[in-house]
């Protein structure tokens, strides 16, 4: 799965989707991300798709509303 965009664009991370993101999925791969997290953004249509993609791989994933994610980012000093 190619993910060309970063979270800063606030566009859905699903491949070839151009929709505005409304949700953020904060996830990690326990095998390679020790204490670090990756973020995918999602439009309403792709939230369950992206969540299932990660859940299928047994990656821990947390789904947040975009405004919650941005508020959290603003208070975070990591990344
Ligand atoms: Zn989408």
PDB file of the backbone (N, CA, C, O) and the ligand in Angstrom, with CONECT records:
HET     ZN  A 101       1
ATOM      1  N   UNK A   1       0.849  -1.189   0.000  1.00  0.00           N
ATOM      2  CA  UNK A   1       0.000   0.000   0.000  1.00  0.00           C
ATOM      3  C   UNK A   1       0.882   1.236   0.000  1.00  0.00           C
ATOM      4  O   UNK A   1       1.657   1.452   0.932  1.00  0.00           O
ATOM      5  N   UNK A   2       0.768   2.035  -1.027  1.00  0.00           N
ATOM      6  CA  UNK A   2       1.574   3.249  -1.122  1.00  0.00           C
ATOM      7  C   UNK A   2       0.837   4.406  -0.472  1.00  0.00           C
ATOM      8  O   UNK A   2      -0.318   4.681  -0.796  1.00  0.00           O
ATOM      9  N   UNK A   3       1.499   5.065   0.424  1.00  0.00           N
ATOM     10  CA  UNK A   3       0.913   6.214   1.094  1.00  0.00           C
ATOM     11  C   UNK A   3       1.776   7.419   0.768  1.00  0.00           C
ATOM     12  O   UNK A   3       2.829   7.635   1.369  1.00  0.00           O
ATOM     13  N   UNK A   4       1.312   8.188  -0.185  1.00  0.00           N
ATOM     14  CA  UNK A   4       2.154   9.246  -0.735  1.00  0.00           C
ATOM     15  C   UNK A   4       2.140  10.513   0.102  1.00  0.00           C
ATOM     16  O   UNK A   4       3.071  11.315   0.027  1.00  0.00           O
ATOM     17  N   UNK A   5       1.119  10.699   0.880  1.00  0.00           N
ATOM     18  CA  UNK A   5       0.970  11.974   1.567  1.00  0.00           C
ATOM     19  C   UNK A   5       1.294  11.858   3.040  1.00  0.00           C
ATOM     20  O   UNK A   5       1.183  10.794   3.648  1.00  0.00           O
ATOM     21  N   UNK A   6       1.694  12.978   3.589  1.00  0.00           N
ATOM     22  CA  UNK A   6       1.923  13.058   5.020  1.00  0.00           C
ATOM     23  C   UNK A   6       0.711  13.646   5.707  1.00  0.00           C
ATOM     24  O   UNK A   6      -0.181  14.194   5.059  1.00  0.00           O
ATOM     25  N   UNK A   7       0.684  13.529   7.017  1.00  0.00           N
ATOM     26  CA  UNK A   7      -0.463  14.015   7.779  1.00  0.00           C
ATOM     27  C   UNK A   7      -0.682  15.520   7.639  1.00  0.00           C
ATOM     28  O   UNK A   7      -1.799  15.992   7.855  1.00  0.00           O
ATOM     29  N   UNK A   8       0.341  16.282   7.287  1.00  0.00           N
ATOM     30  CA  UNK A   8       0.218  17.745   7.265  1.00  0.00           C
ATOM     31  C   UNK A   8      -0.757  18.222   6.193  1.00  0.00           C
ATOM     32  O   UNK A   8      -1.306  19.320   6.292  1.00  0.00           O
ATOM     33  N   UNK A   9      -0.967  17.407   5.180  1.00  0.00           N
ATOM     34  CA  UNK A   9      -1.837  17.831   4.093  1.00  0.00           C
ATOM     35  C   UNK A   9      -3.317  17.738   4.458  1.00  0.00           C
ATOM     36  O   UNK A   9      -4.167  18.309   3.774  1.00  0.00           O
ATOM     37  N   UNK A  10      -3.616  17.030   5.515  1.00  0.00           N
ATOM     38  CA  UNK A  10      -4.999  16.871   5.978  1.00  0.00           C
ATOM     39  C   UNK A  10      -5.914  16.302   4.900  1.00  0.00           C
ATOM     40  O   UNK A  10      -7.089  16.654   4.789  1.00  0.00           O
ATOM     41  N   UNK A  11      -5.332  15.417   4.122  1.00  0.00           N
ATOM     42  CA  UNK A  11      -6.067  14.695   3.085  1.00  0.00           C
ATOM     43  C   UNK A  11      -6.008  13.217   3.454  1.00  0.00           C
ATOM     44  O   UNK A  11      -5.033  12.744   4.037  1.00  0.00           O
ATOM     45  N   UNK A  12      -7.062  12.505   3.106  1.00  0.00           N
ATOM     46  CA  UNK A  12      -7.135  11.074   3.380  1.00  0.00           C
ATOM     47  C   UNK A  12      -5.874  10.345   2.915  1.00  0.00           C
ATOM     48  O   UNK A  12      -5.366  10.610   1.825  1.00  0.00           O
ATOM     49  N   UNK A  13      -5.378   9.435   3.735  1.00  0.00           N
ATOM     50  CA  UNK A  13      -4.167   8.689   3.411  1.00  0.00           C
ATOM     51  C   UNK A  13      -4.419   7.488   2.508  1.00  0.00           C
ATOM     52  O   UNK A  13      -3.473   6.884   2.003  1.00  0.00           O
ATOM     53  N   UNK A  14      -5.672   7.142   2.303  1.00  0.00           N
ATOM     54  CA  UNK A  14      -5.967   5.984   1.457  1.00  0.00           C
ATOM     55  C   UNK A  14      -5.499   6.252   0.033  1.00  0.00           C
ATOM     56  O   UNK A  14      -5.570   7.375  -0.468  1.00  0.00           O
ATOM     57  N   UNK A  15      -5.028   5.207  -0.592  1.00  0.00           N
ATOM     58  CA  UNK A  15      -4.439   5.349  -1.919  1.00  0.00           C
ATOM     59  C   UNK A  15      -5.433   5.933  -2.922  1.00  0.00           C
ATOM     60  O   UNK A  15      -6.565   5.467  -3.049  1.00  0.00           O
ATOM     61  N   UNK A  16      -4.979   6.959  -3.622  1.00  0.00           N
ATOM     62  CA  UNK A  16      -5.749   7.608  -4.681  1.00  0.00           C
ATOM     63  C   UNK A  16      -7.014   8.303  -4.185  1.00  0.00           C
ATOM     64  O   UNK A  16      -7.880   8.654  -4.988  1.00  0.00           O
ATOM     65  N   UNK A  17      -7.130   8.501  -2.902  1.00  0.00           N
ATOM     66  CA  UNK A  17      -8.266   9.238  -2.357  1.00  0.00           C
ATOM     67  C   UNK A  17      -7.854  10.692  -2.165  1.00  0.00           C
ATOM     68  O   UNK A  17      -6.774  10.977  -1.646  1.00  0.00           O
ATOM     69  N   UNK A  18      -8.720  11.609  -2.586  1.00  0.00           N
ATOM     70  CA  UNK A  18      -8.406  13.042  -2.504  1.00  0.00           C
ATOM     71  C   UNK A  18      -9.290  13.754  -1.491  1.00  0.00           C
ATOM     72  O   UNK A  18      -9.285  14.982  -1.405  1.00  0.00           O
ATOM     73  N   UNK A  19     -10.041  12.987  -0.733  1.00  0.00           N
ATOM     74  CA  UNK A  19     -11.002  13.605   0.179  1.00  0.00           C
ATOM     75  C   UNK A  19     -10.304  14.231   1.382  1.00  0.00           C
ATOM     76  O   UNK A  19      -9.217  13.819   1.787  1.00  0.00           O
ATOM     77  N   UNK A  20     -10.963  15.230   1.929  1.00  0.00           N
ATOM     78  CA  UNK A  20     -10.469  15.838   3.161  1.00  0.00           C
ATOM     79  C   UNK A  20     -10.579  14.843   4.311  1.00  0.00           C
ATOM     80  O   UNK A  20     -11.562  14.111   4.431  1.00  0.00           O
ATOM     81  N   UNK A  21      -9.566  14.834   5.138  1.00  0.00           N
ATOM     82  CA  UNK A  21      -9.581  13.932   6.278  1.00  0.00           C
ATOM     83  C   UNK A  21     -10.508  14.444   7.374  1.00  0.00           C
ATOM     84  O   UNK A  21     -10.591  15.644   7.637  1.00  0.00           O
ATOM     85  N   UNK A  22     -11.196  13.510   8.000  1.00  0.00           N
ATOM     86  CA  UNK A  22     -12.044  13.822   9.147  1.00  0.00           C
ATOM     87  C   UNK A  22     -11.619  13.038  10.383  1.00  0.00           C
ATOM     88  O   UNK A  22     -12.046  13.332  11.499  1.00  0.00           O
ATOM     89  N   UNK A  23     -10.778  12.044  10.167  1.00  0.00           N
ATOM     90  CA  UNK A  23     -10.316  11.196  11.254  1.00  0.00           C
ATOM     91  C   UNK A  23      -8.812  10.977  11.143  1.00  0.00           C
ATOM     92  O   UNK A  23      -8.217  11.145  10.079  1.00  0.00           O
ATOM     93  N   UNK A  24      -8.222  10.604  12.259  1.00  0.00           N
ATOM     94  CA  UNK A  24      -6.809  10.241  12.272  1.00  0.00           C
ATOM     95  C   UNK A  24      -6.672   8.877  12.926  1.00  0.00           C
ATOM     96  O   UNK A  24      -7.295   8.593  13.949  1.00  0.00           O
ATOM     97  N   UNK A  25      -5.839   8.035  12.312  1.00  0.00           N
ATOM     98  CA  UNK A  25      -5.534   6.731  12.889  1.00  0.00           C
ATOM     99  C   UNK A  25      -4.073   6.760  13.345  1.00  0.00           C
ATOM    100  O   UNK A  25      -3.149   6.895  12.543  1.00  0.00           O
ATOM    101  N   UNK A  26      -3.905   6.631  14.647  1.00  0.00           N
ATOM    102  CA  UNK A  26      -2.569   6.648  15.219  1.00  0.00           C
ATOM    103  C   UNK A  26      -2.191   5.210  15.522  1.00  0.00           C
ATOM    104  O   UNK A  26      -2.857   4.534  16.306  1.00  0.00           O
ATOM    105  N   UNK A  27      -1.110   4.746  14.893  1.00  0.00           N
ATOM    106  CA  UNK A  27      -0.790   3.327  14.981  1.00  0.00           C
ATOM    107  C   UNK A  27       0.707   3.148  15.125  1.00  0.00           C
ATOM    108  O   UNK A  27       1.487   4.082  14.940  1.00  0.00           O
ATOM    109  N   UNK A  28       1.085   1.941  15.456  1.00  0.00           N
ATOM    110  CA  UNK A  28       2.501   1.604  15.509  1.00  0.00           C
ATOM    111  C   UNK A  28       2.680   0.152  15.124  1.00  0.00           C
ATOM    112  O   UNK A  28       1.783  -0.674  15.288  1.00  0.00           O
ATOM    113  N   UNK A  29       3.846  -0.131  14.617  1.00  0.00           N
ATOM    114  CA  UNK A  29       4.254  -1.513  14.370  1.00  0.00           C
ATOM    115  C   UNK A  29       5.201  -1.900  15.495  1.00  0.00           C
ATOM    116  O   UNK A  29       6.337  -1.427  15.538  1.00  0.00           O
ATOM    117  N   UNK A  30       4.751  -2.748  16.399  1.00  0.00           N
ATOM    118  CA  UNK A  30       5.571  -3.062  17.582  1.00  0.00           C
ATOM    119  C   UNK A  30       6.927  -3.641  17.221  1.00  0.00           C
ATOM    120  O   UNK A  30       7.861  -3.575  18.020  1.00  0.00           O
ATOM    121  N   UNK A  31       7.048  -4.209  16.022  1.00  0.00           N
ATOM    122  CA  UNK A  31       8.315  -4.820  15.635  1.00  0.00           C
ATOM    123  C   UNK A  31       9.379  -3.786  15.271  1.00  0.00           C
ATOM    124  O   UNK A  31      10.574  -4.035  15.430  1.00  0.00           O
ATOM    125  N   UNK A  32       8.943  -2.634  14.787  1.00  0.00           N
ATOM    126  CA  UNK A  32       9.925  -1.630  14.337  1.00  0.00           C
ATOM    127  C   UNK A  32       9.774  -0.259  14.978  1.00  0.00           C
ATOM    128  O   UNK A  32      10.728   0.519  14.986  1.00  0.00           O
ATOM    129  N   UNK A  33       8.608   0.055  15.511  1.00  0.00           N
ATOM    130  CA  UNK A  33       8.397   1.366  16.110  1.00  0.00           C
ATOM    131  C   UNK A  33       8.402   1.210  17.623  1.00  0.00           C
ATOM    132  O   UNK A  33       7.349   1.010  18.229  1.00  0.00           O
ATOM    133  N   UNK A  34       9.527   1.294  18.212  1.00  0.00           N
ATOM    134  CA  UNK A  34       9.546   1.178  19.672  1.00  0.00           C
ATOM    135  C   UNK A  34       9.279   2.551  20.269  1.00  0.00           C
ATOM    136  O   UNK A  34      10.142   3.430  20.259  1.00  0.00           O
ATOM    137  N   UNK A  35       8.065   2.720  20.792  1.00  0.00           N
ATOM    138  CA  UNK A  35       7.682   3.980  21.410  1.00  0.00           C
ATOM    139  C   UNK A  35       7.340   5.075  20.422  1.00  0.00           C
ATOM    140  O   UNK A  35       7.064   6.201  20.834  1.00  0.00           O
ATOM    141  N   UNK A  36       7.349   4.780  19.126  1.00  0.00           N
ATOM    142  CA  UNK A  36       6.991   5.786  18.139  1.00  0.00           C
ATOM    143  C   UNK A  36       5.674   5.409  17.486  1.00  0.00           C
ATOM    144  O   UNK A  36       5.272   4.246  17.476  1.00  0.00           O
ATOM    145  N   UNK A  37       5.015   6.417  16.942  1.00  0.00           N
ATOM    146  CA  UNK A  37       3.737   6.193  16.305  1.00  0.00           C
ATOM    147  C   UNK A  37       3.710   6.792  14.913  1.00  0.00           C
ATOM    148  O   UNK A  37       4.381   7.783  14.623  1.00  0.00           O
ATOM    149  N   UNK A  38       2.924   6.168  14.070  1.00  0.00           N
ATOM    150  CA  UNK A  38       2.671   6.697  12.737  1.00  0.00           C
ATOM    151  C   UNK A  38       1.224   7.181  12.704  1.00  0.00           C
ATOM    152  O   UNK A  38       0.383   6.713  13.472  1.00  0.00           O
ATOM    153  N   UNK A  39       0.951   8.106  11.821  1.00  0.00           N
ATOM    154  CA  UNK A  39      -0.406   8.625  11.707  1.00  0.00           C
ATOM    155  C   UNK A  39      -0.877   8.559  10.266  1.00  0.00           C
ATOM    156  O   UNK A  39      -0.180   8.990   9.347  1.00  0.00           O
ATOM    157  N   UNK A  40      -2.046   8.024  10.085  1.00  0.00           N
ATOM    158  CA  UNK A  40      -2.746   8.109   8.811  1.00  0.00           C
ATOM    159  C   UNK A  40      -3.985   8.957   9.045  1.00  0.00           C
ATOM    160  O   UNK A  40      -4.623   8.886  10.096  1.00  0.00           O
ATOM    161  N   UNK A  41      -4.307   9.758   8.044  1.00  0.00           N
ATOM    162  CA  UNK A  41      -5.556  10.507   8.092  1.00  0.00           C
ATOM    163  C   UNK A  41      -6.555   9.830   7.178  1.00  0.00           C
ATOM    164  O   UNK A  41      -6.185   9.128   6.237  1.00  0.00           O
ATOM    165  N   UNK A  42      -7.826  10.050   7.470  1.00  0.00           N
ATOM    166  CA  UNK A  42      -8.843   9.359   6.694  1.00  0.00           C
ATOM    167  C   UNK A  42     -10.101  10.198   6.518  1.00  0.00           C
ATOM    168  O   UNK A  42     -10.521  10.927   7.417  1.00  0.00           O
ATOM    169  N   UNK A  43     -10.686  10.071   5.332  1.00  0.00           N
ATOM    170  CA  UNK A  43     -12.019  10.609   5.102  1.00  0.00           C
ATOM    171  C   UNK A  43     -13.018   9.629   5.734  1.00  0.00           C
ATOM    172  O   UNK A  43     -12.630   8.527   6.123  1.00  0.00           O
ATOM    173  N   UNK A  44     -14.290  10.012   5.839  1.00  0.00           N
ATOM    174  CA  UNK A  44     -15.270   9.113   6.481  1.00  0.00           C
ATOM    175  C   UNK A  44     -15.362   7.758   5.785  1.00  0.00           C
ATOM    176  O   UNK A  44     -15.597   6.734   6.426  1.00  0.00           O
ATOM    177  N   UNK A  45     -15.178   7.767   4.488  1.00  0.00           N
ATOM    178  CA  UNK A  45     -15.354   6.545   3.712  1.00  0.00           C
ATOM    179  C   UNK A  45     -14.276   5.503   4.002  1.00  0.00           C
ATOM    180  O   UNK A  45     -14.535   4.303   3.918  1.00  0.00           O
ATOM    181  N   UNK A  46     -13.068   5.955   4.344  1.00  0.00           N
ATOM    182  CA  UNK A  46     -11.944   5.033   4.451  1.00  0.00           C
ATOM    183  C   UNK A  46     -11.526   4.709   5.880  1.00  0.00           C
ATOM    184  O   UNK A  46     -10.568   3.964   6.083  1.00  0.00           O
ATOM    185  N   UNK A  47     -12.222   5.251   6.869  1.00  0.00           N
ATOM    186  CA  UNK A  47     -11.823   4.985   8.256  1.00  0.00           C
ATOM    187  C   UNK A  47     -11.786   3.488   8.541  1.00  0.00           C
ATOM    188  O   UNK A  47     -10.800   2.968   9.063  1.00  0.00           O
ATOM    189  N   UNK A  48     -12.865   2.808   8.194  1.00  0.00           N
ATOM    190  CA  UNK A  48     -12.929   1.379   8.531  1.00  0.00           C
ATOM    191  C   UNK A  48     -11.939   0.581   7.690  1.00  0.00           C
ATOM    192  O   UNK A  48     -11.367  -0.397   8.171  1.00  0.00           O
ATOM    193  N   UNK A  49     -11.733   0.989   6.439  1.00  0.00           N
ATOM    194  CA  UNK A  49     -10.770   0.301   5.580  1.00  0.00           C
ATOM    195  C   UNK A  49      -9.366   0.380   6.161  1.00  0.00           C
ATOM    196  O   UNK A  49      -8.672  -0.630   6.280  1.00  0.00           O
ATOM    197  N   UNK A  50      -8.956   1.597   6.523  1.00  0.00           N
ATOM    198  CA  UNK A  50      -7.601   1.780   7.058  1.00  0.00           C
ATOM    199  C   UNK A  50      -7.467   1.107   8.425  1.00  0.00           C
ATOM    200  O   UNK A  50      -6.438   0.507   8.734  1.00  0.00           O
ATOM    201  N   UNK A  51      -8.510   1.214   9.229  1.00  0.00           N
ATOM    202  CA  UNK A  51      -8.465   0.575  10.539  1.00  0.00           C
ATOM    203  C   UNK A  51      -8.327  -0.940  10.393  1.00  0.00           C
ATOM    204  O   UNK A  51      -7.524  -1.573  11.078  1.00  0.00           O
ATOM    205  N   UNK A  52      -9.116  -1.500   9.502  1.00  0.00           N
ATOM    206  CA  UNK A  52      -9.063  -2.951   9.315  1.00  0.00           C
ATOM    207  C   UNK A  52      -7.712  -3.395   8.758  1.00  0.00           C
ATOM    208  O   UNK A  52      -7.208  -4.461   9.109  1.00  0.00           O
ATOM    209  N   UNK A  53      -7.136  -2.573   7.893  1.00  0.00           N
ATOM    210  CA  UNK A  53      -5.818  -2.875   7.325  1.00  0.00           C
ATOM    211  C   UNK A  53      -4.791  -3.045   8.440  1.00  0.00           C
ATOM    212  O   UNK A  53      -3.973  -3.965   8.413  1.00  0.00           O
ATOM    213  N   UNK A  54      -4.845  -2.149   9.414  1.00  0.00           N
ATOM    214  CA  UNK A  54      -3.899  -2.198  10.533  1.00  0.00           C
ATOM    215  C   UNK A  54      -4.267  -3.295  11.523  1.00  0.00           C
ATOM    216  O   UNK A  54      -3.401  -4.021  12.010  1.00  0.00           O
ATOM    217  N   UNK A  55      -5.547  -3.405  11.813  1.00  0.00           N
ATOM    218  CA  UNK A  55      -6.003  -4.398  12.785  1.00  0.00           C
ATOM    219  C   UNK A  55      -5.702  -5.812  12.292  1.00  0.00           C
ATOM    220  O   UNK A  55      -5.377  -6.706  13.073  1.00  0.00           O
ATOM    221  N   UNK A  56      -5.819  -5.989  10.989  1.00  0.00           N
ATOM    222  CA  UNK A  56      -5.532  -7.292  10.395  1.00  0.00           C
ATOM    223  C   UNK A  56      -4.086  -7.716  10.662  1.00  0.00           C
ATOM    224  O   UNK A  56      -3.788  -8.897  10.839  1.00  0.00           O
ATOM    225  N   UNK A  57      -3.200  -6.718  10.684  1.00  0.00           N
ATOM    226  CA  UNK A  57      -1.779  -6.985  10.965  1.00  0.00           C
ATOM    227  C   UNK A  57      -1.468  -6.978  12.453  1.00  0.00           C
ATOM    228  O   UNK A  57      -0.314  -7.107  12.861  1.00  0.00           O
ATOM    229  N   UNK A  58      -2.525  -6.823  13.265  1.00  0.00           N
ATOM    230  CA  UNK A  58      -2.382  -6.815  14.718  1.00  0.00           C
ATOM    231  C   UNK A  58      -1.519  -5.659  15.201  1.00  0.00           C
ATOM    232  O   UNK A  58      -0.829  -5.763  16.215  1.00  0.00           O
ATOM    233  N   UNK A  59      -1.567  -4.548  14.456  1.00  0.00           N
ATOM    234  CA  UNK A  59      -0.890  -3.347  14.915  1.00  0.00           C
ATOM    235  C   UNK A  59      -1.835  -2.594  15.843  1.00  0.00           C
ATOM    236  O   UNK A  59      -3.022  -2.463  15.544  1.00  0.00           O
ATOM    237  N   UNK A  60      -1.323  -2.100  16.962  1.00  0.00           N
ATOM    238  CA  UNK A  60      -2.170  -1.268  17.815  1.00  0.00           C
ATOM    239  C   UNK A  60      -2.583  -0.008  17.049  1.00  0.00           C
ATOM    240  O   UNK A  60      -1.743   0.662  16.448  1.00  0.00           O
ATOM    241  N   UNK A  61      -3.857   0.302  17.073  1.00  0.00           N
ATOM    242  CA  UNK A  61      -4.345   1.481  16.347  1.00  0.00           C
ATOM    243  C   UNK A  61      -5.418   2.186  17.162  1.00  0.00           C
ATOM    244  O   UNK A  61      -6.284   1.552  17.765  1.00  0.00           O
ATOM    245  N   UNK A  62      -5.341   3.502  17.165  1.00  0.00           N
ATOM    246  CA  UNK A  62      -6.318   4.329  17.866  1.00  0.00           C
ATOM    247  C   UNK A  62      -6.922   5.278  16.840  1.00  0.00           C
ATOM    248  O   UNK A  62      -6.200   5.953  16.107  1.00  0.00           O
ATOM    249  N   UNK A  63      -8.246   5.325  16.792  1.00  0.00           N
ATOM    250  CA  UNK A  63      -8.930   6.215  15.854  1.00  0.00           C
ATOM    251  C   UNK A  63      -9.438   7.440  16.595  1.00  0.00           C
ATOM    252  O   UNK A  63     -10.148   7.335  17.596  1.00  0.00           O
ATOM    253  N   UNK A  64      -9.060   8.599  16.082  1.00  0.00           N
ATOM    254  CA  UNK A  64      -9.463   9.862  16.695  1.00  0.00           C
ATOM    255  C   UNK A  64     -10.180  10.711  15.660  1.00  0.00           C
ATOM    256  O   UNK A  64      -9.927  10.587  14.462  1.00  0.00           O
ATOM    257  N   UNK A  65     -11.078  11.575  16.125  1.00  0.00           N
ATOM    258  CA  UNK A  65     -11.584  12.618  15.238  1.00  0.00           C
ATOM    259  C   UNK A  65     -10.424  13.554  14.921  1.00  0.00           C
ATOM    260  O   UNK A  65      -9.531  13.748  15.746  1.00  0.00           O
ATOM    261  N   UNK A  66     -10.439  14.134  13.721  1.00  0.00           N
ATOM    262  CA  UNK A  66      -9.304  14.946  13.293  1.00  0.00           C
ATOM    263  C   UNK A  66      -9.033  16.096  14.267  1.00  0.00           C
ATOM    264  O   UNK A  66      -7.878  16.393  14.573  1.00  0.00           O
ATOM    265  N   UNK A  67     -10.094  16.738  14.750  1.00  0.00           N
ATOM    266  CA  UNK A  67      -9.871  17.857  15.665  1.00  0.00           C
ATOM    267  C   UNK A  67      -9.228  17.403  16.963  1.00  0.00           C
ATOM    268  O   UNK A  67      -8.438  18.135  17.559  1.00  0.00           O
ATOM    269  N   UNK A  68      -9.566  16.190  17.405  1.00  0.00           N
ATOM    270  CA  UNK A  68      -8.921  15.662  18.616  1.00  0.00           C
ATOM    271  C   UNK A  68      -7.438  15.408  18.368  1.00  0.00           C
ATOM    272  O   UNK A  68      -6.588  15.705  19.207  1.00  0.00           O
ATOM    273  N   UNK A  69      -7.153  14.848  17.188  1.00  0.00           N
ATOM    274  CA  UNK A  69      -5.766  14.560  16.835  1.00  0.00           C
ATOM    275  C   UNK A  69      -4.945  15.840  16.766  1.00  0.00           C
ATOM    276  O   UNK A  69      -3.834  15.900  17.294  1.00  0.00           O
ATOM    277  N   UNK A  70      -5.495  16.874  16.110  1.00  0.00           N
ATOM    278  CA  UNK A  70      -4.768  18.130  15.959  1.00  0.00           C
ATOM    279  C   UNK A  70      -4.538  18.798  17.307  1.00  0.00           C
ATOM    280  O   UNK A  70      -3.481  19.382  17.546  1.00  0.00           O
ATOM    281  N   UNK A  71      -5.529  18.711  18.181  1.00  0.00           N
ATOM    282  CA  UNK A  71      -5.371  19.282  19.523  1.00  0.00           C
ATOM    283  C   UNK A  71      -4.264  18.558  20.275  1.00  0.00           C
ATOM    284  O   UNK A  71      -3.486  19.174  21.004  1.00  0.00           O
ATOM    285  N   UNK A  72      -4.202  17.257  20.092  1.00  0.00           N
ATOM    286  CA  UNK A  72      -3.172  16.468  20.756  1.00  0.00           C
ATOM    287  C   UNK A  72      -1.784  16.813  20.194  1.00  0.00           C
ATOM    288  O   UNK A  72      -0.817  16.967  20.940  1.00  0.00           O
ATOM    289  N   UNK A  73      -1.715  16.929  18.868  1.00  0.00           N
ATOM    290  CA  UNK A  73      -0.446  17.278  18.219  1.00  0.00           C
ATOM    291  C   UNK A  73       0.078  18.624  18.712  1.00  0.00           C
ATOM    292  O   UNK A  73       1.274  18.799  18.945  1.00  0.00           O
ATOM    293  N   UNK A  74      -0.844  19.565  18.864  1.00  0.00           N
ATOM    294  CA  UNK A  74      -0.452  20.915  19.275  1.00  0.00           C
ATOM    295  C   UNK A  74       0.190  20.909  20.652  1.00  0.00           C
ATOM    296  O   UNK A  74       0.994  21.784  20.975  1.00  0.00           O
ATOM    297  N   UNK A  75      -0.162  19.930  21.451  1.00  0.00           N
ATOM    298  CA  UNK A  75       0.378  19.853  22.807  1.00  0.00           C
ATOM    299  C   UNK A  75       1.511  18.848  22.921  1.00  0.00           C
ATOM    300  O   UNK A  75       2.036  18.603  24.007  1.00  0.00           O
ATOM    301  N   UNK A  76       1.873  18.279  21.803  1.00  0.00           N
ATOM    302  CA  UNK A  76       2.918  17.262  21.831  1.00  0.00           C
ATOM    303  C   UNK A  76       4.257  17.860  21.436  1.00  0.00           C
ATOM    304  O   UNK A  76       4.329  18.709  20.548  1.00  0.00           O
ATOM    305  N   UNK A  77       5.305  17.418  22.092  1.00  0.00           N
ATOM    306  CA  UNK A  77       6.632  17.898  21.733  1.00  0.00           C
ATOM    307  C   UNK A  77       7.394  16.850  20.931  1.00  0.00           C
ATOM    308  O   UNK A  77       8.511  17.098  20.475  1.00  0.00           O
ATOM    309  N   UNK A  78       6.787  15.681  20.761  1.00  0.00           N
ATOM    310  CA  UNK A  78       7.449  14.652  19.972  1.00  0.00           C
ATOM    311  C   UNK A  78       7.138  14.861  18.496  1.00  0.00           C
ATOM    312  O   UNK A  78       6.159  15.528  18.163  1.00  0.00           O
ATOM    313  N   UNK A  79       7.926  14.323  17.641  1.00  0.00           N
ATOM    314  CA  UNK A  79       7.853  14.469  16.186  1.00  0.00           C
ATOM    315  C   UNK A  79       8.121  15.908  15.792  1.00  0.00           C
ATOM    316  O   UNK A  79       8.105  16.237  14.606  1.00  0.00           O
TER     317      UNK A  79
HETATM  318 ZN    ZN A 101     -10.505   8.434   1.704  1.00  0.00          ZN
END
